[in-house]
Amino acid sequence: MDKVMRIWKRIVLLVLLSGSVVYAIEISNLSVAVDVAGKQRMYTQRMLKDYAMIGLENNFGNPSEDLKKIMGNFEDHLNALIAFNKDPATAKSLQKVKKMWMPIKAALKETPRKEKAAKMQEDLEALLKQSNEAVGLFAKQTGKVSGEIINISGRQRMLSQRMASLYMLKVWGVNDPQFKVKMTKAMDLFKSSLDKLMKSKMTTPEIMTLLKRAQKSFMFFEIMNRSNSKFIPTLIYKKSNDILKDMNTATGLYAAQEKKEKK
């Protein structure tokens, strides 16, 4: 009898957990969808950063717990985007993301190894590109310049984590012959995008304050890129998260502004 009760409790728990995925995040309109889809790009690079930090045996920021949380967020957001979307082309793109995610998810659950890091970077970059396609399709659905501004702002979150993850892998000793090219490209895109956002009509004084703060944090990466010295991973981790926090708030404000305009 006790065994039967345990089985039933387990079934009920699984049903509750599966049902909770639907309500993990609410997507009320296309602007929010662009914001949420944009976070997926960032998550690919944040997972890579956490993976490298765990490999480095550096516990600053608790990367093990952060990795678990971000993996859950990525899956929850993906399910929410699939449920919200009504566009066939976007649906096809999201299904590709889902197919690519499953083996990566399994690999991320394994203990990080330096010999597996290059493959992990390659897989997460492929997932980033596919996720980026999905964001572009959602932005296109809005049919407005505002959708593109939200997209660009959201991409800054990803770039903050990409710059950090590339540097973490370098410190870990993972050989990437394209490191300098990737880092320069990410930094140039961050800088030009920041300039575009600062000139946008959608940028309120509140958002401008956040952009200027992100710009100040970004200067650290510029100094780091010019220097031959090795910076400690904890400093990179913190600065990338400072940018992420400010750009995440800014992106949310852009999306909220679009929502108000529609009312």
NORKA-V513841 format. One record per helix or strand of 2 or more residues. SS is the DSSP state (2 for helix, 1 for strand). FROM is the first residue (numbers start at 1). LEN is the number of residues. Records with the same first field share a line. If there is no record, write none. Layout:
# NORKA-V513841
SS = FROM-LEN  FROM-LEN
This chain:
# NORKA-V513841
2 = 2-19  30-26  63-22  88-21  114-29  145-28  179-21  205-22  233-30
